[in-house]
Amino acid sequence: MTSVAITAHHDIIVRREAMRRLGLSEADLTALLTGVDCRGVGSELLIFGPCFGEEAATELHRRLERAGLDYVDDFFLVAMDLPDWLRLRVEAI
Protein backbone atom coordinates (compact mmCIF):
# COMPACT_ATOMS: atom_id res chain seq x y z
CA MET A 1 0.00 0.00 0.00
CA THR A 2 1.13 3.51 -0.77
CA SER A 3 0.27 6.42 1.49
CA VAL A 4 -0.21 9.95 0.14
CA ALA A 5 0.09 13.21 2.10
CA ILE A 6 -3.01 15.39 2.46
CA THR A 7 -3.50 19.00 3.57
CA ALA A 8 -6.23 20.63 5.62
CA HIS A 9 -7.39 22.82 2.74
CA HIS A 10 -10.25 20.83 1.22
CA ASP A 11 -8.29 18.04 -0.42
CA ILE A 12 -10.28 15.60 -2.55
CA ILE A 13 -9.33 11.93 -2.38
CA VAL A 14 -10.51 9.73 -5.27
CA ARG A 15 -10.30 5.93 -5.42
CA ARG A 16 -8.78 4.56 -8.62
CA GLU A 17 -11.07 1.52 -8.37
CA ALA A 18 -14.08 3.82 -8.79
CA MET A 19 -12.46 5.51 -11.77
CA ARG A 20 -11.84 2.14 -13.41
CA ARG A 21 -15.43 1.06 -12.74
CA LEU A 22 -16.79 4.18 -14.45
CA GLY A 23 -14.18 4.26 -17.22
CA LEU A 24 -12.74 7.60 -16.07
CA SER A 25 -9.11 8.34 -16.87
CA GLU A 26 -6.82 10.64 -14.89
CA ALA A 27 -7.27 13.17 -17.71
CA ASP A 28 -11.08 12.94 -17.33
CA LEU A 29 -10.79 13.54 -13.61
CA THR A 30 -8.39 16.44 -14.10
CA ALA A 31 -10.87 18.02 -16.52
CA LEU A 32 -13.71 17.61 -13.99
CA LEU A 33 -11.59 19.23 -11.30
CA THR A 34 -10.42 22.18 -13.40
CA GLY A 35 -8.46 24.66 -11.31
CA VAL A 36 -7.34 22.08 -8.76
CA ASP A 37 -4.02 20.30 -9.12
CA CYS A 38 -3.45 16.59 -8.80
CA ARG A 39 -0.91 16.81 -5.99
CA GLY A 40 -0.69 13.24 -4.84
CA VAL A 41 -0.66 9.94 -6.67
CA GLY A 42 -0.77 6.56 -4.96
CA SER A 43 -1.33 3.07 -6.23
CA GLU A 44 -5.03 3.22 -5.26
CA LEU A 45 -5.68 6.92 -4.61
CA LEU A 46 -5.41 10.28 -6.33
CA ILE A 47 -5.31 13.45 -4.23
CA PHE A 48 -6.49 16.75 -5.70
CA GLY A 49 -6.17 20.07 -3.97
CA PRO A 50 -6.03 22.17 -2.20
CA CYS A 51 -9.26 23.89 -3.15
CA PHE A 52 -9.64 26.87 -0.89
CA GLY A 53 -13.06 27.53 0.50
CA GLU A 54 -16.19 25.55 1.11
CA GLU A 55 -17.99 26.97 -1.93
CA ALA A 56 -15.27 25.76 -4.32
CA ALA A 57 -15.17 22.35 -2.62
CA THR A 58 -18.96 22.03 -2.89
CA GLU A 59 -18.87 22.73 -6.63
CA LEU A 60 -16.17 20.10 -7.19
CA HIS A 61 -18.18 17.65 -5.07
CA ARG A 62 -21.17 18.22 -7.37
CA ARG A 63 -19.08 17.68 -10.51
CA LEU A 64 -17.78 14.35 -9.22
CA GLU A 65 -21.28 13.15 -8.34
CA ARG A 66 -22.58 14.16 -11.79
CA ALA A 67 -19.78 12.03 -13.27
CA GLY A 68 -21.17 9.03 -11.37
CA LEU A 69 -18.86 8.96 -8.34
CA ASP A 70 -20.46 8.38 -4.93
CA TYR A 71 -19.38 10.49 -1.98
CA VAL A 72 -17.57 8.45 0.69
CA ASP A 73 -17.56 5.21 -1.34
CA ASP A 74 -15.65 6.64 -4.34
CA PHE A 75 -14.29 10.00 -3.21
CA PHE A 76 -13.90 11.96 -0.03
CA LEU A 77 -13.36 15.60 0.86
CA VAL A 78 -10.90 16.36 3.65
CA ALA A 79 -11.34 19.71 5.41
CA MET A 80 -10.05 20.25 8.92
CA ASP A 81 -8.03 22.50 11.14
CA LEU A 82 -4.45 21.29 10.89
CA PRO A 83 -1.36 23.12 12.16
CA ASP A 84 1.55 23.70 9.77
CA TRP A 85 3.79 21.50 11.90
CA LEU A 86 1.67 18.38 11.33
CA ARG A 87 1.33 16.26 8.18
CA LEU A 88 -1.26 13.56 7.63
CA ARG A 89 -1.08 10.71 5.14
CA VAL A 90 -3.86 8.50 3.79
CA GLU A 91 -3.80 5.06 2.21
CA ALA A 92 -6.44 2.77 0.77
CA ILE A 93 -7.16 -0.45 2.63
C-alpha positions as CSV (number, residue, x, y, z in Angstrom):
1,M,0.0,0.0,0.0
2,T,1.1,3.5,-0.8
3,S,0.3,6.4,1.5
4,V,-0.2,9.9,0.1
5,A,0.1,13.2,2.1
6,I,-3.0,15.4,2.5
7,T,-3.5,19.0,3.6
8,A,-6.2,20.6,5.6
9,H,-7.4,22.8,2.7
10,H,-10.3,20.8,1.2
11,D,-8.3,18.0,-0.4
12,I,-10.3,15.6,-2.5
13,I,-9.3,11.9,-2.4
14,V,-10.5,9.7,-5.3
15,R,-10.3,5.9,-5.4
16,R,-8.8,4.6,-8.6
17,E,-11.1,1.5,-8.4
18,A,-14.1,3.8,-8.8
19,M,-12.5,5.5,-11.8
20,R,-11.8,2.1,-13.4
21,R,-15.4,1.1,-12.7
22,L,-16.8,4.2,-14.5
23,G,-14.2,4.3,-17.2
24,L,-12.7,7.6,-16.1
25,S,-9.1,8.3,-16.9
26,E,-6.8,10.6,-14.9
27,A,-7.3,13.2,-17.7
28,D,-11.1,12.9,-17.3
29,L,-10.8,13.5,-13.6
30,T,-8.4,16.4,-14.1
31,A,-10.9,18.0,-16.5
32,L,-13.7,17.6,-14.0
33,L,-11.6,19.2,-11.3
34,T,-10.4,22.2,-13.4
35,G,-8.5,24.7,-11.3
36,V,-7.3,22.1,-8.8
37,D,-4.0,20.3,-9.1
38,C,-3.4,16.6,-8.8
39,R,-0.9,16.8,-6.0
40,G,-0.7,13.2,-4.8
41,V,-0.7,9.9,-6.7
42,G,-0.8,6.6,-5.0
43,S,-1.3,3.1,-6.2
44,E,-5.0,3.2,-5.3
45,L,-5.7,6.9,-4.6
46,L,-5.4,10.3,-6.3
47,I,-5.3,13.4,-4.2
48,F,-6.5,16.7,-5.7
49,G,-6.2,20.1,-4.0
50,P,-6.0,22.2,-2.2
51,C,-9.3,23.9,-3.2
52,F,-9.6,26.9,-0.9
53,G,-13.1,27.5,0.5
54,E,-16.2,25.5,1.1
55,E,-18.0,27.0,-1.9
56,A,-15.3,25.8,-4.3
57,A,-15.2,22.4,-2.6
58,T,-19.0,22.0,-2.9
59,E,-18.9,22.7,-6.6
60,L,-16.2,20.1,-7.2
61,H,-18.2,17.7,-5.1
62,R,-21.2,18.2,-7.4
63,R,-19.1,17.7,-10.5
64,L,-17.8,14.4,-9.2
65,E,-21.3,13.1,-8.3
66,R,-22.6,14.2,-11.8
67,A,-19.8,12.0,-13.3
68,G,-21.2,9.0,-11.4
69,L,-18.9,9.0,-8.3
70,D,-20.5,8.4,-4.9
71,Y,-19.4,10.5,-2.0
72,V,-17.6,8.4,0.7
73,D,-17.6,5.2,-1.3
74,D,-15.7,6.6,-4.3
75,F,-14.3,10.0,-3.2
76,F,-13.9,12.0,0.0
77,L,-13.4,15.6,0.9
78,V,-10.9,16.4,3.6
79,A,-11.3,19.7,5.4
80,M,-10.1,20.3,8.9
81,D,-8.0,22.5,11.1
82,L,-4.5,21.3,10.9
83,P,-1.4,23.1,12.2
84,D,1.5,23.7,9.8
85,W,3.8,21.5,11.9
86,L,1.7,18.4,11.3
87,R,1.3,16.3,8.2
88,L,-1.3,13.6,7.6
89,R,-1.1,10.7,5.1
90,V,-3.9,8.5,3.8
91,E,-3.8,5.1,2.2
92,A,-6.4,2.8,0.8
93,I,-7.2,-0.5,2.6
